[in-house]
Amino acid sequence: MAKCWYANVGGAFDDITVAKSYHVITGKPGCVSGASVCAIYAGDCGPSPVSPLSSNILTYIADALGELVAQPQLPVGSKYFVYMKD
């Protein structure tokens, strides 16, 4: 399944664990670290990612909120699936 970047659009969908809180974007996000979720890399490439979000993405979101940096951090050099912003 193809994967695309999705920006956290907030608004009426403030729950960052719900797929409809994200909207597909072209290109890689410009954010990396901060206190809130900026973007996720998830499957389907439709207007919103596949619902429900995968357990891996949910784990990366939880880790990102705890560490305030893009995730996953391990192993070193991993592709990030969750980016954060201020």
CNS distance restraints for C-alpha pairs under 8 A (distance, minus, plus):
assign (resid   1 and name CA) (resid  43 and name CA) 6.16 0.50 0.50
assign (resid   1 and name CA) (resid  44 and name CA) 6.41 0.50 0.50
assign (resid   2 and name CA) (resid  43 and name CA) 5.64 0.50 0.50
assign (resid   2 and name CA) (resid  44 and name CA) 5.80 0.50 0.50
assign (resid   2 and name CA) (resid  45 and name CA) 6.62 0.50 0.50
assign (resid   3 and name CA) (resid  41 and name CA) 6.36 0.50 0.50
assign (resid   3 and name CA) (resid  42 and name CA) 5.05 0.50 0.50
assign (resid   3 and name CA) (resid  43 and name CA) 4.09 0.50 0.50
assign (resid   3 and name CA) (resid  44 and name CA) 5.92 0.50 0.50
assign (resid   3 and name CA) (resid  45 and name CA) 5.92 0.50 0.50
assign (resid   4 and name CA) (resid  24 and name CA) 6.85 0.50 0.50
assign (resid   4 and name CA) (resid  25 and name CA) 7.56 0.50 0.50
assign (resid   4 and name CA) (resid  26 and name CA) 7.94 0.50 0.50
assign (resid   4 and name CA) (resid  41 and name CA) 5.55 0.50 0.50
assign (resid   4 and name CA) (resid  42 and name CA) 5.72 0.50 0.50
assign (resid   4 and name CA) (resid  43 and name CA) 6.27 0.50 0.50
assign (resid   4 and name CA) (resid  44 and name CA) 7.22 0.50 0.50
assign (resid   4 and name CA) (resid  45 and name CA) 5.15 0.50 0.50
assign (resid   5 and name CA) (resid  24 and name CA) 5.89 0.50 0.50
assign (resid   5 and name CA) (resid  25 and name CA) 5.72 0.50 0.50
assign (resid   5 and name CA) (resid  26 and name CA) 7.04 0.50 0.50
assign (resid   5 and name CA) (resid  27 and name CA) 7.09 0.50 0.50
assign (resid   5 and name CA) (resid  28 and name CA) 6.55 0.50 0.50
assign (resid   5 and name CA) (resid  29 and name CA) 7.48 0.50 0.50
assign (resid   5 and name CA) (resid  39 and name CA) 6.64 0.50 0.50
assign (resid   5 and name CA) (resid  40 and name CA) 5.76 0.50 0.50
assign (resid   5 and name CA) (resid  41 and name CA) 4.53 0.50 0.50
assign (resid   5 and name CA) (resid  42 and name CA) 6.52 0.50 0.50
assign (resid   5 and name CA) (resid  45 and name CA) 7.91 0.50 0.50
assign (resid   6 and name CA) (resid  22 and name CA) 5.39 0.50 0.50
assign (resid   6 and name CA) (resid  23 and name CA) 4.96 0.50 0.50
assign (resid   6 and name CA) (resid  24 and name CA) 4.21 0.50 0.50
assign (resid   6 and name CA) (resid  25 and name CA) 5.49 0.50 0.50
assign (resid   6 and name CA) (resid  39 and name CA) 5.36 0.50 0.50
assign (resid   6 and name CA) (resid  40 and name CA) 5.33 0.50 0.50
assign (resid   6 and name CA) (resid  41 and name CA) 6.27 0.50 0.50
assign (resid   6 and name CA) (resid  42 and name CA) 7.28 0.50 0.50
assign (resid   6 and name CA) (resid  48 and name CA) 7.18 0.50 0.50
assign (resid   6 and name CA) (resid  49 and name CA) 7.21 0.50 0.50
assign (resid   7 and name CA) (resid  22 and name CA) 5.20 0.50 0.50
assign (resid   7 and name CA) (resid  23 and name CA) 5.36 0.50 0.50
assign (resid   7 and name CA) (resid  24 and name CA) 6.36 0.50 0.50
assign (resid   7 and name CA) (resid  25 and name CA) 6.42 0.50 0.50
assign (resid   7 and name CA) (resid  29 and name CA) 7.75 0.50 0.50
assign (resid   7 and name CA) (resid  38 and name CA) 5.95 0.50 0.50
assign (resid   7 and name CA) (resid  39 and name CA) 4.27 0.50 0.50
assign (resid   7 and name CA) (resid  40 and name CA) 6.65 0.50 0.50
assign (resid   8 and name CA) (resid  16 and name CA) 7.38 0.50 0.50
assign (resid   8 and name CA) (resid  21 and name CA) 5.75 0.50 0.50
assign (resid   8 and name CA) (resid  22 and name CA) 4.48 0.50 0.50
assign (resid   8 and name CA) (resid  23 and name CA) 6.69 0.50 0.50
assign (resid   8 and name CA) (resid  37 and name CA) 6.60 0.50 0.50
assign (resid   8 and name CA) (resid  38 and name CA) 5.50 0.50 0.50
assign (resid   8 and name CA) (resid  39 and name CA) 5.47 0.50 0.50
assign (resid   8 and name CA) (resid  40 and name CA) 7.75 0.50 0.50
assign (resid   9 and name CA) (resid  13 and name CA) 7.65 0.50 0.50
assign (resid   9 and name CA) (resid  21 and name CA) 5.71 0.50 0.50
assign (resid   9 and name CA) (resid  22 and name CA) 5.46 0.50 0.50
assign (resid   9 and name CA) (resid  23 and name CA) 6.52 0.50 0.50
assign (resid  10 and name CA) (resid  14 and name CA) 4.67 0.50 0.50
assign (resid  10 and name CA) (resid  15 and name CA) 7.59 0.50 0.50
assign (resid  10 and name CA) (resid  16 and name CA) 7.73 0.50 0.50
assign (resid  10 and name CA) (resid  21 and name CA) 5.62 0.50 0.50
assign (resid  10 and name CA) (resid  22 and name CA) 7.53 0.50 0.50
assign (resid  11 and name CA) (resid  21 and name CA) 7.92 0.50 0.50
assign (resid  13 and name CA) (resid  18 and name CA) 7.55 0.50 0.50
assign (resid  13 and name CA) (resid  20 and name CA) 6.46 0.50 0.50
assign (resid  13 and name CA) (resid  21 and name CA) 4.83 0.50 0.50
assign (resid  14 and name CA) (resid  21 and name CA) 6.38 0.50 0.50
assign (resid  15 and name CA) (resid  21 and name CA) 6.53 0.50 0.50
assign (resid  16 and name CA) (resid  21 and name CA) 5.97 0.50 0.50
assign (resid  16 and name CA) (resid  37 and name CA) 7.50 0.50 0.50
assign (resid  17 and name CA) (resid  21 and name CA) 7.70 0.50 0.50
assign (resid  17 and name CA) (resid  53 and name CA) 6.97 0.50 0.50
assign (resid  17 and name CA) (resid  58 and name CA) 6.57 0.50 0.50
assign (resid  17 and name CA) (resid  61 and name CA) 8.00 0.50 0.50
assign (resid  18 and name CA) (resid  22 and name CA) 7.97 0.50 0.50
assign (resid  18 and name CA) (resid  51 and name CA) 7.39 0.50 0.50
assign (resid  18 and name CA) (resid  52 and name CA) 6.78 0.50 0.50
assign (resid  18 and name CA) (resid  53 and name CA) 6.80 0.50 0.50
assign (resid  19 and name CA) (resid  48 and name CA) 6.14 0.50 0.50
assign (resid  19 and name CA) (resid  49 and name CA) 5.58 0.50 0.50
assign (resid  19 and name CA) (resid  50 and name CA) 6.65 0.50 0.50
assign (resid  19 and name CA) (resid  51 and name CA) 5.40 0.50 0.50
assign (resid  19 and name CA) (resid  52 and name CA) 6.24 0.50 0.50
assign (resid  19 and name CA) (resid  53 and name CA) 5.96 0.50 0.50
assign (resid  20 and name CA) (resid  48 and name CA) 5.83 0.50 0.50
assign (resid  20 and name CA) (resid  49 and name CA) 7.52 0.50 0.50
assign (resid  20 and name CA) (resid  51 and name CA) 7.99 0.50 0.50
assign (resid  21 and name CA) (resid  48 and name CA) 7.90 0.50 0.50
assign (resid  22 and name CA) (resid  39 and name CA) 7.65 0.50 0.50
assign (resid  22 and name CA) (resid  48 and name CA) 5.74 0.50 0.50
assign (resid  22 and name CA) (resid  49 and name CA) 7.09 0.50 0.50
assign (resid  23 and name CA) (resid  47 and name CA) 5.63 0.50 0.50
assign (resid  23 and name CA) (resid  48 and name CA) 5.01 0.50 0.50
assign (resid  23 and name CA) (resid  49 and name CA) 7.58 0.50 0.50
assign (resid  24 and name CA) (resid  45 and name CA) 6.75 0.50 0.50
assign (resid  24 and name CA) (resid  46 and name CA) 6.84 0.50 0.50
assign (resid  24 and name CA) (resid  47 and name CA) 5.32 0.50 0.50
assign (resid  24 and name CA) (resid  48 and name CA) 5.96 0.50 0.50
assign (resid  24 and name CA) (resid  49 and name CA) 7.56 0.50 0.50
assign (resid  29 and name CA) (resid  38 and name CA) 7.81 0.50 0.50
assign (resid  29 and name CA) (resid  39 and name CA) 6.78 0.50 0.50
assign (resid  29 and name CA) (resid  83 and name CA) 7.73 0.50 0.50
assign (resid  31 and name CA) (resid  38 and name CA) 6.64 0.50 0.50
assign (resid  31 and name CA) (resid  83 and name CA) 6.36 0.50 0.50
assign (resid  31 and name CA) (resid  84 and name CA) 6.22 0.50 0.50
assign (resid  31 and name CA) (resid  85 and name CA) 5.56 0.50 0.50
assign (resid  32 and name CA) (resid  38 and name CA) 7.87 0.50 0.50
assign (resid  32 and name CA) (resid  69 and name CA) 6.57 0.50 0.50
assign (resid  32 and name CA) (resid  70 and name CA) 5.63 0.50 0.50
assign (resid  32 and name CA) (resid  83 and name CA) 4.94 0.50 0.50
assign (resid  32 and name CA) (resid  84 and name CA) 5.13 0.50 0.50
assign (resid  32 and name CA) (resid  85 and name CA) 6.24 0.50 0.50
assign (resid  33 and name CA) (resid  68 and name CA) 5.83 0.50 0.50
assign (resid  33 and name CA) (resid  69 and name CA) 4.39 0.50 0.50
assign (resid  33 and name CA) (resid  70 and name CA) 5.82 0.50 0.50
assign (resid  33 and name CA) (resid  83 and name CA) 6.42 0.50 0.50
assign (resid  33 and name CA) (resid  84 and name CA) 4.39 0.50 0.50
assign (resid  33 and name CA) (resid  85 and name CA) 5.17 0.50 0.50
assign (resid  33 and name CA) (resid  86 and name CA) 7.19 0.50 0.50
assign (resid  34 and name CA) (resid  68 and name CA) 5.18 0.50 0.50
assign (resid  34 and name CA) (resid  69 and name CA) 6.35 0.50 0.50
assign (resid  34 and name CA) (resid  84 and name CA) 4.99 0.50 0.50
assign (resid  34 and name CA) (resid  85 and name CA) 4.11 0.50 0.50
assign (resid  34 and name CA) (resid  86 and name CA) 4.35 0.50 0.50
assign (resid  35 and name CA) (resid  65 and name CA) 6.57 0.50 0.50
assign (resid  35 and name CA) (resid  68 and name CA) 5.42 0.50 0.50
assign (resid  35 and name CA) (resid  84 and name CA) 6.50 0.50 0.50
assign (resid  35 and name CA) (resid  85 and name CA) 6.01 0.50 0.50
assign (resid  35 and name CA) (resid  86 and name CA) 5.34 0.50 0.50
assign (resid  36 and name CA) (resid  65 and name CA) 6.77 0.50 0.50
assign (resid  36 and name CA) (resid  68 and name CA) 7.63 0.50 0.50
assign (resid  36 and name CA) (resid  84 and name CA) 5.46 0.50 0.50
assign (resid  36 and name CA) (resid  85 and name CA) 5.42 0.50 0.50
assign (resid  36 and name CA) (resid  86 and name CA) 6.22 0.50 0.50
assign (resid  37 and name CA) (resid  61 and name CA) 7.35 0.50 0.50
assign (resid  37 and name CA) (resid  64 and name CA) 7.74 0.50 0.50
assign (resid  37 and name CA) (resid  65 and name CA) 7.50 0.50 0.50
assign (resid  37 and name CA) (resid  82 and name CA) 7.22 0.50 0.50
assign (resid  37 and name CA) (resid  83 and name CA) 6.18 0.50 0.50
assign (resid  37 and name CA) (resid  84 and name CA) 4.44 0.50 0.50
assign (resid  37 and name CA) (resid  85 and name CA) 6.11 0.50 0.50
assign (resid  38 and name CA) (resid  82 and name CA) 7.56 0.50 0.50
assign (resid  38 and name CA) (resid  83 and name CA) 5.38 0.50 0.50
assign (resid  38 and name CA) (resid  84 and name CA) 4.61 0.50 0.50
assign (resid  38 and name CA) (resid  85 and name CA) 5.20 0.50 0.50
assign (resid  39 and name CA) (resid  82 and name CA) 5.83 0.50 0.50
assign (resid  39 and name CA) (resid  83 and name CA) 5.20 0.50 0.50
assign (resid  39 and name CA) (resid  84 and name CA) 6.86 0.50 0.50
assign (resid  40 and name CA) (resid  57 and name CA) 7.69 0.50 0.50
assign (resid  40 and name CA) (resid  81 and name CA) 5.40 0.50 0.50
assign (resid  40 and name CA) (resid  82 and name CA) 4.45 0.50 0.50
assign (resid  40 and name CA) (resid  83 and name CA) 6.34 0.50 0.50
assign (resid  41 and name CA) (resid  80 and name CA) 7.76 0.50 0.50
assign (resid  41 and name CA) (resid  81 and name CA) 4.70 0.50 0.50
assign (resid  41 and name CA) (resid  82 and name CA) 6.45 0.50 0.50
assign (resid  42 and name CA) (resid  49 and name CA) 5.94 0.50 0.50
assign (resid  42 and name CA) (resid  50 and name CA) 7.43 0.50 0.50
assign (resid  42 and name CA) (resid  53 and name CA) 7.97 0.50 0.50
assign (resid  42 and name CA) (resid  57 and name CA) 7.67 0.50 0.50
assign (resid  42 and name CA) (resid  81 and name CA) 7.38 0.50 0.50
assign (resid  43 and name CA) (resid  49 and name CA) 5.85 0.50 0.50
assign (resid  43 and name CA) (resid  50 and name CA) 6.02 0.50 0.50
assign (resid  44 and name CA) (resid  49 and name CA) 5.85 0.50 0.50
assign (resid  44 and name CA) (resid  50 and name CA) 5.85 0.50 0.50
assign (resid  45 and name CA) (resid  49 and name CA) 6.53 0.50 0.50
assign (resid  46 and name CA) (resid  50 and name CA) 8.00 0.50 0.50
assign (resid  49 and name CA) (resid  53 and name CA) 7.28 0.50 0.50
assign (resid  53 and name CA) (resid  57 and name CA) 6.39 0.50 0.50
assign (resid  53 and name CA) (resid  58 and name CA) 6.68 0.50 0.50
assign (resid  54 and name CA) (resid  58 and name CA) 6.33 0.50 0.50
assign (resid  55 and name CA) (resid  59 and name CA) 6.09 0.50 0.50
assign (resid  56 and name CA) (resid  60 and name CA) 6.17 0.50 0.50
assign (resid  57 and name CA) (resid  61 and name CA) 6.09 0.50 0.50
assign (resid  57 and name CA) (resid  81 and name CA) 7.06 0.50 0.50
assign (resid  57 and name CA) (resid  82 and name CA) 7.40 0.50 0.50
assign (resid  58 and name CA) (resid  62 and name CA) 6.24 0.50 0.50
assign (resid  59 and name CA) (resid  63 and name CA) 6.13 0.50 0.50
assign (resid  60 and name CA) (resid  64 and name CA) 5.92 0.50 0.50
assign (resid  60 and name CA) (resid  71 and name CA) 5.52 0.50 0.50
assign (resid  60 and name CA) (resid  72 and name CA) 6.10 0.50 0.50
assign (resid  60 and name CA) (resid  81 and name CA) 7.24 0.50 0.50
assign (resid  60 and name CA) (resid  82 and name CA) 6.33 0.50 0.50
assign (resid  61 and name CA) (resid  65 and name CA) 6.18 0.50 0.50
assign (resid  61 and name CA) (resid  71 and name CA) 7.52 0.50 0.50
assign (resid  61 and name CA) (resid  82 and name CA) 6.32 0.50 0.50
assign (resid  62 and name CA) (resid  66 and name CA) 6.32 0.50 0.50
assign (resid  63 and name CA) (resid  67 and name CA) 6.04 0.50 0.50
assign (resid  63 and name CA) (resid  71 and name CA) 6.97 0.50 0.50
assign (resid  63 and name CA) (resid  72 and name CA) 7.86 0.50 0.50
assign (resid  64 and name CA) (resid  68 and name CA) 5.14 0.50 0.50
assign (resid  64 and name CA) (resid  69 and name CA) 5.43 0.50 0.50
assign (resid  64 and name CA) (resid  70 and name CA) 5.89 0.50 0.50
assign (resid  64 and name CA) (resid  71 and name CA) 5.77 0.50 0.50
assign (resid  64 and name CA) (resid  72 and name CA) 7.97 0.50 0.50
assign (resid  64 and name CA) (resid  82 and name CA) 7.14 0.50 0.50
assign (resid  64 and name CA) (resid  83 and name CA) 7.72 0.50 0.50
assign (resid  64 and name CA) (resid  84 and name CA) 7.11 0.50 0.50
assign (resid  65 and name CA) (resid  69 and name CA) 7.70 0.50 0.50
assign (resid  68 and name CA) (resid  84 and name CA) 6.73 0.50 0.50
assign (resid  69 and name CA) (resid  83 and name CA) 7.04 0.50 0.50
assign (resid  69 and name CA) (resid  84 and name CA) 6.10 0.50 0.50
assign (resid  70 and name CA) (resid  80 and name CA) 6.15 0.50 0.50
assign (resid  70 and name CA) (resid  81 and name CA) 7.53 0.50 0.50
assign (resid  70 and name CA) (resid  82 and name CA) 5.46 0.50 0.50
assign (resid  70 and name CA) (resid  83 and name CA) 4.47 0.50 0.50
assign (resid  70 and name CA) (resid  84 and name CA) 5.80 0.50 0.50
assign (resid  71 and name CA) (resid  80 and name CA) 5.15 0.50 0.50
assign (resid  71 and name CA) (resid  81 and name CA) 6.01 0.50 0.50
assign (resid  71 and name CA) (resid  82 and name CA) 5.25 0.50 0.50
assign (resid  71 and name CA) (resid  83 and name CA) 6.78 0.50 0.50
assign (resid  72 and name CA) (resid  78 and name CA) 6.55 0.50 0.50
assign (resid  72 and name CA) (resid  79 and name CA) 7.32 0.50 0.50
assign (resid  72 and name CA) (resid  80 and name CA) 5.67 0.50 0.50
assign (resid  72 and name CA) (resid  81 and name CA) 6.85 0.50 0.50
assign (resid  72 and name CA) (resid  82 and name CA) 7.50 0.50 0.50
assign (resid  73 and name CA) (resid  77 and name CA) 7.56 0.50 0.50
assign (resid  73 and name CA) (resid  78 and name CA) 6.60 0.50 0.50
assign (resid  73 and name CA) (resid  80 and name CA) 7.66 0.50 0.50
assign (resid  74 and name CA) (resid  78 and name CA) 6.35 0.50 0.50
